[in-house]
Amino acid sequence: MLETLERGPKNGVWHSLIDKVYAQRTLQAAWEKVQANGGAGGVDRETIGMFARTAGKRIEELSRQLREGRYVPQPVRRVMIPKPGTTQERPLGIPTIRDRVVQTALRMVLEPIFERDFARESFGFRPGRSCQQALARVESLLAEGYTHVVDADLKSYFDTIPQAALLARMKAKVVDGRILKLVESFLQQGVMEESKGWSPTDTGTPQGGVISPLLANVYLDALDWKLHLGGWELVRYADDFVILCRTREHAEEVLAAVRHWCDEAGLQLHPQKTRLVDLGEPGGFDFLGYHFERTDRRWPREKSRISLENKLHRLTRRNCGANLAQLIGETLNPILRGWMNYFRQSSNAADFQSLDKYLRARLRAILRKRRGLRGPTLAQPLLRRTRTAQPGATLAFPTIQSLDGYSPHGEPDAVVPLVRFGGRGRLHSCLYPYLFMQRSTITWPP
């Protein structure tokens, strides 16, 4: 199959693929991926651990059902979760473990076939491609003078994809009827909500499904190639995309073309989120968590910052009973590192400094609560030492294990010194306020 993938099938379409899906080695590899990803159970409430106890027999049974054409997916369990940065909620679909295994196996077989011919303008949910590559492409085009931007968003894209049109596009490459029937069964498996019961899914792709991102890319690939062949500079990540142009006239022209394509494809551009942006004027645009302003400035958008603050707020309540050293080292630091690694290209240090200040205040509040203190006196002596240090001086800080009175139960003496280190504008220093847990000296200034 790998050799055929490299040169492509003789007539351009794939005929027999279902045997690759129900092969036990494929299902075993799919189960290992599902197990590594974790997650909650579906409508049958079966967890990863429960499936793992009899994984061998379950995989044999799934293989037999797929081979005999008896496999039927169960409805997706729907729950409502908070929408980041807002007070609204959005639906989250949770398929059963068995359905996740089959969808993963199906994706493992289909993804190389479609990935081979996907346009280069698509970056979302593709192997070897990432948000950072999409952002780098946007920055490169801005630097080249593409300052008129079509900031576009497809309204409820995953929920509104016409299923018949999607299957027709899949048939252009895959004509194995059993594969297409399996895909269709996932499209029409329905959703189960506790307060409403079962509801059919006549449009869209499976909510929360492993196969959904691939199907979404398959449907939008026609738009990618249309703009590519037209010479337009598109950068797309799933249903969020921008088109960069040199003049406003070009931006208006390509926006009209995209609207026409969406009308024909049964999709709709979001009326509030789709707009034309001139980077020569204030306002800018948001893309993949960043806010772009002018051609050389970008920083975390407000919703991204608020989302992080809300997460930190939940983890650092004053009545938190967790061991403070573990809270900082095992919970907060991984979150901060991930946030910093993604937003490290920001041109605005103030966001990082304000988050640093906010988190330190939250941790000081925990310590004051435990000690029965009312004012921020705990870190003052250490702060005075930092402010008065001479250039080039080395400040020695105790590690967690060597602190006097350290208690593994989270008593007030189990304190990581809450002191700011790092110079003005040094983003990594501002966002990593607790890394000296693992080092005993810090050079000041850094």
Buried (B, 14 or more C-beta within 10 A) or exposed (E): EEEEEEEBEEEEBBEEBBEBBBBEEBBBBBBEBBBEEEBEBBBBEBBBEBBEEEBEEBBEBBBEBBBEEEBEBBBBBBEEEEEBBEEEEEBBBBBBBBBBBBBBBBBBBBBBBBBEEBBEBBBBBBEEBEBBBBBBBBBEBBEEEBBBBBBBBBBEBBEBBBBEBBBEBBEEBBBBEBBBEBBBBBBEBBBBBEEEEEEEBEBBBBBBBBBBBBBBBBBBBBBBBBBBEEEBBBBBBBBBBBBBBBEBEBBBBBBEBBBEBBEEBBBBBBEEEBBBBBBEEEEBBBBBBBBBBBBEBBBBBEBBBBBBBEBBEEBBEEEBEBBBBBBBBEBBBEBBBEBBEBBEEBEBBEBBBEBBEBBBEBBBBBBBBBBEBEEBEBBEEBBEBBEEBEEEEEBEBBBBEEBEEBEEEBBBBBBBBBBBBBEEEBBBBBBBBBBBBEEEEBEBBE
